[in-house]
Structure formats: structure tokens, C-alpha cells
Amino acid sequence: MASFAKISEENEVMQVLTLDNVNCQNESNVETESVGQAYLELHNNWPAHLWIQTSYNTRSGKYRNDDGTEHSDQSKAFRGNYAGI
């Protein structure tokens, strides 16, 4: 699952939605933020540039395991924190 934050023009998080990974994959089956943004714009009537991908498992800039401990593979860290309203 991929998570996207719907933001206002003032960069305030208004909502967070999850998408199936297939709705974020490009023609090479690679998950891409821009593909997810285009999908959300089409299905939610909100501009693509105001959908920002966020990671449920990233907190304080670190990728975390389900128990909150730091994951050994930090290449998965995505942005600073999971977006919240």
C-alpha cells in the first residue's frame, strides 16, 4: 500500500489516503509518486501537485519496523515523518 497526503495550497495536511501499489506503478511496474498523484487527481478531483506521498513507517527521518525500532535498511526512509492532519 502507498500513502498520500492531500494538502492545501498552504501545505496543510487535509487527509491521508492509501492506494494499492498497482495504482502507483509506471509502465515498468515501478512505484512512482507522480503516477499515484495522477491517479488521485483523476479519482478525487484535487490537483496532482497537492498529493504528496508519505511513508507510514518513517518517523523522525528513520525507517522503522512495526515495533518502532529502527530498520536495518534505511534506504526505505521516505521524507521526515508520516503525514498527519
ABEGO torsion letter per residue (X at the ends): XBBBBBBBAAGBBABBBBBBAAAABBAAGBBBAAAAAAAAAAAAGBBAAABBBBBAABBGGBBBBAAGBBBABAAABBEABBBBX
